């Protein structure tokens, strides 16, 4: 069953109202949809989760991973991973090891695409 956004979520997103619980619920829904074999709907759910809680690193991570799965090595993928990194360094739930792996992955993606690497980021 594809993800269908709820009006109340879209309203909150439109007016940039943070809803941590809804964001977490959409993260669970996105995880379930991905497990059911619907990565496109899962990606949309993770995107809405990111928009409802702009500090929720897990939603950014999953969104970036699915963006890479669906779009391959692309500017959109690199930007999704950079967005994750920007949030992850402030989200104590994100492990430093994962953050460093993603930094390396972004550098590899950019190098493969012929772009400059990430600037050094200190937490």
ZADO-1210 file (C-alpha; in nm, 4 decimals, padded with zeros to 6 digits):
<atoms>
<atom x="00.0000" y="00.0000" z="00.0000" code="UNK" pos="1"/>
<atom x="00.1648" y="00.3285" z="-00.1022" code="UNK" pos="2"/>
<atom x="00.2226" y="00.6060" z="00.1454" code="UNK" pos="3"/>
<atom x="-00.0478" y="00.8722" z="00.1431" code="UNK" pos="4"/>
<atom x="00.0334" y="01.1838" z="00.3467" code="UNK" pos="5"/>
<atom x="-00.2191" y="01.3016" z="00.5988" code="UNK" pos="6"/>
<atom x="-00.3548" y="01.6528" z="00.5631" code="UNK" pos="7"/>
<atom x="-00.2562" y="01.7446" z="00.9188" code="UNK" pos="8"/>
<atom x="00.1053" y="01.6507" z="00.8415" code="UNK" pos="9"/>
<atom x="00.1074" y="01.8512" z="00.5195" code="UNK" pos="10"/>
<atom x="-00.0411" y="02.1481" z="00.7067" code="UNK" pos="11"/>
<atom x="00.2331" y="02.1312" z="00.9715" code="UNK" pos="12"/>
<atom x="00.5006" y="02.0950" z="00.7035" code="UNK" pos="13"/>
<atom x="00.3614" y="02.3945" z="00.5154" code="UNK" pos="14"/>
<atom x="00.3776" y="02.6114" z="00.8268" code="UNK" pos="15"/>
<atom x="00.7045" y="02.4550" z="00.9489" code="UNK" pos="16"/>
<atom x="00.5493" y="02.3287" z="01.2713" code="UNK" pos="17"/>
<atom x="00.7649" y="02.0692" z="01.4426" code="UNK" pos="18"/>
<atom x="00.5910" y="01.7451" z="01.5390" code="UNK" pos="19"/>
<atom x="00.8416" y="01.5015" z="01.6852" code="UNK" pos="20"/>
<atom x="00.5909" y="01.2220" z="01.7458" code="UNK" pos="21"/>
<atom x="00.4468" y="01.2401" z="01.3935" code="UNK" pos="22"/>
<atom x="00.7999" y="01.2413" z="01.2528" code="UNK" pos="23"/>
<atom x="00.8822" y="00.9280" z="01.4480" code="UNK" pos="24"/>
<atom x="00.5591" y="00.7638" z="01.3334" code="UNK" pos="25"/>
<atom x="00.6418" y="00.8425" z="00.9711" code="UNK" pos="26"/>
<atom x="00.9900" y="00.6996" z="01.0245" code="UNK" pos="27"/>
<atom x="00.8300" y="00.3717" z="01.1387" code="UNK" pos="28"/>
<atom x="00.5897" y="00.3816" z="00.8452" code="UNK" pos="29"/>
<atom x="00.8765" y="00.4435" z="00.6028" code="UNK" pos="30"/>
<atom x="01.0719" y="00.1536" z="00.7513" code="UNK" pos="31"/>
<atom x="00.7702" y="-00.0741" z="00.7150" code="UNK" pos="32"/>
<atom x="00.7065" y="00.0377" z="00.3553" code="UNK" pos="33"/>
<atom x="01.0688" y="-00.0249" z="00.2638" code="UNK" pos="34"/>
<atom x="01.0516" y="-00.3706" z="00.4227" code="UNK" pos="35"/>
<atom x="00.7382" y="-00.4363" z="00.2136" code="UNK" pos="36"/>
<atom x="00.9288" y="-00.3552" z="-00.1056" code="UNK" pos="37"/>
<atom x="00.8007" y="-00.0036" z="-00.1714" code="UNK" pos="38"/>
<atom x="01.1121" y="00.2171" z="-00.1511" code="UNK" pos="39"/>
<atom x="00.9521" y="00.5098" z="-00.3364" code="UNK" pos="40"/>
<atom x="00.6693" y="00.5399" z="-00.0819" code="UNK" pos="41"/>
<atom x="00.9154" y="00.4828" z="00.2014" code="UNK" pos="42"/>
<atom x="01.1339" y="00.7655" z="00.0716" code="UNK" pos="43"/>
<atom x="00.8339" y="01.0001" z="00.0679" code="UNK" pos="44"/>
<atom x="00.7458" y="00.9025" z="00.4254" code="UNK" pos="45"/>
<atom x="01.1060" y="00.9673" z="00.5361" code="UNK" pos="46"/>
<atom x="01.1001" y="01.3017" z="00.3563" code="UNK" pos="47"/>
<atom x="00.7860" y="01.4060" z="00.5424" code="UNK" pos="48"/>
<atom x="00.9436" y="01.2814" z="00.8646" code="UNK" pos="49"/>
<atom x="01.2450" y="01.5073" z="00.7970" code="UNK" pos="50"/>
<atom x="01.0173" y="01.8029" z="00.7345" code="UNK" pos="51"/>
<atom x="00.8211" y="01.7478" z="01.0559" code="UNK" pos="52"/>
<atom x="01.1371" y="01.7208" z="01.2666" code="UNK" pos="53"/>
<atom x="01.4388" y="01.8878" z="01.1093" code="UNK" pos="54"/>
<atom x="01.6566" y="01.7490" z="01.3909" code="UNK" pos="55"/>
<atom x="01.5741" y="01.3780" z="01.3413" code="UNK" pos="56"/>
<atom x="01.8936" y="01.2283" z="01.1985" code="UNK" pos="57"/>
<atom x="01.7411" y="00.8836" z="01.1467" code="UNK" pos="58"/>
<atom x="01.4881" y="01.0176" z="00.8973" code="UNK" pos="59"/>
<atom x="01.7623" y="01.2023" z="00.7080" code="UNK" pos="60"/>
<atom x="01.9782" y="00.8899" z="00.6999" code="UNK" pos="61"/>
<atom x="01.7031" y="00.6667" z="00.5648" code="UNK" pos="62"/>
<atom x="01.5958" y="00.9310" z="00.3142" code="UNK" pos="63"/>
<atom x="01.9537" y="00.9570" z="00.1861" code="UNK" pos="64"/>
<atom x="01.9963" y="00.5795" z="00.1671" code="UNK" pos="65"/>
<atom x="01.6760" y="00.5427" z="-00.0354" code="UNK" pos="66"/>
<atom x="01.7648" y="00.8394" z="-00.2536" code="UNK" pos="67"/>
<atom x="02.0881" y="00.6616" z="-00.3400" code="UNK" pos="68"/>
<atom x="01.9036" y="00.3356" z="-00.4013" code="UNK" pos="69"/>
<atom x="01.6495" y="00.5026" z="-00.6309" code="UNK" pos="70"/>
<atom x="01.8656" y="00.7722" z="-00.7979" code="UNK" pos="71"/>
<atom x="02.2126" y="00.6183" z="-00.7904" code="UNK" pos="72"/>
<atom x="02.5203" y="00.8382" z="-00.7896" code="UNK" pos="73"/>
<atom x="02.3639" y="01.1764" z="-00.8459" code="UNK" pos="74"/>
<atom x="02.3749" y="01.5317" z="-00.7193" code="UNK" pos="75"/>
<atom x="02.0470" y="01.4620" z="-00.5389" code="UNK" pos="76"/>
<atom x="02.2065" y="01.1679" z="-00.3576" code="UNK" pos="77"/>
<atom x="02.5103" y="01.3706" z="-00.2539" code="UNK" pos="78"/>
<atom x="02.2874" y="01.6521" z="-00.1269" code="UNK" pos="79"/>
<atom x="02.0727" y="01.4067" z="00.0712" code="UNK" pos="80"/>
<atom x="02.3829" y="01.2674" z="00.2433" code="UNK" pos="81"/>
<atom x="02.5134" y="01.6204" z="00.3123" code="UNK" pos="82"/>
<atom x="02.1757" y="01.7096" z="00.4640" code="UNK" pos="83"/>
<atom x="02.2081" y="01.4029" z="00.6875" code="UNK" pos="84"/>
<atom x="02.5560" y="01.5097" z="00.7988" code="UNK" pos="85"/>
<atom x="02.4380" y="01.8610" z="00.8818" code="UNK" pos="86"/>
<atom x="02.1699" y="01.7196" z="01.1117" code="UNK" pos="87"/>
<atom x="02.3626" y="01.4165" z="01.2415" code="UNK" pos="88"/>
<atom x="02.6417" y="01.6150" z="01.4041" code="UNK" pos="89"/>
<atom x="02.3789" y="01.7777" z="01.6306" code="UNK" pos="90"/>
<atom x="02.1712" y="01.4604" z="01.6924" code="UNK" pos="91"/>
<atom x="02.3194" y="01.2680" z="01.9849" code="UNK" pos="92"/>
<atom x="02.1371" y="00.9545" z="01.8673" code="UNK" pos="93"/>
<atom x="02.3673" y="00.9323" z="01.5629" code="UNK" pos="94"/>
<atom x="02.6911" y="00.7444" z="01.6180" code="UNK" pos="95"/>
<atom x="03.0195" y="00.9193" z="01.5409" code="UNK" pos="96"/>
<atom x="03.1303" y="00.6087" z="01.3488" code="UNK" pos="97"/>
<atom x="02.8289" y="00.6314" z="01.1183" code="UNK" pos="98"/>
<atom x="02.8875" y="01.0017" z="01.0642" code="UNK" pos="99"/>
<atom x="03.2507" y="00.9383" z="00.9666" code="UNK" pos="100"/>
<atom x="03.1501" y="00.6546" z="00.7317" code="UNK" pos="101"/>
<atom x="02.8984" y="00.8808" z="00.5624" code="UNK" pos="102"/>
<atom x="03.1567" y="01.1586" z="00.5276" code="UNK" pos="103"/>
<atom x="03.3870" y="00.9139" z="00.3529" code="UNK" pos="104"/>
<atom x="03.1018" y="00.7891" z="00.1370" code="UNK" pos="105"/>
<atom x="03.0146" y="01.1440" z="00.0297" code="UNK" pos="106"/>
<atom x="03.3783" y="01.2083" z="-00.0623" code="UNK" pos="107"/>
<atom x="03.3791" y="00.8865" z="-00.2664" code="UNK" pos="108"/>
<atom x="03.0546" y="00.9817" z="-00.4419" code="UNK" pos="109"/>
<atom x="03.1807" y="01.3292" z="-00.5214" code="UNK" pos="110"/>
<atom x="03.5103" y="01.1923" z="-00.6471" code="UNK" pos="111"/>
<atom x="03.3289" y="00.9418" z="-00.8684" code="UNK" pos="112"/>
<atom x="03.1163" y="01.2255" z="-01.0036" code="UNK" pos="113"/>
<atom x="03.4196" y="01.4521" z="-01.0511" code="UNK" pos="114"/>
<atom x="03.3235" y="01.7066" z="-00.7844" code="UNK" pos="115"/>
<atom x="03.5169" y="01.8542" z="-00.4961" code="UNK" pos="116"/>
<atom x="03.5090" y="01.6813" z="-00.1609" code="UNK" pos="117"/>
<atom x="03.3367" y="01.7869" z="00.1592" code="UNK" pos="118"/>
<atom x="03.5059" y="02.0547" z="00.3642" code="UNK" pos="119"/>
<atom x="03.6442" y="01.9337" z="00.6932" code="UNK" pos="120"/>
<atom x="03.3671" y="01.9451" z="00.9536" code="UNK" pos="121"/>
<atom x="03.4440" y="01.9543" z="01.3221" code="UNK" pos="122"/>
<atom x="03.1629" y="01.8644" z="01.5665" code="UNK" pos="123"/>
</atoms>
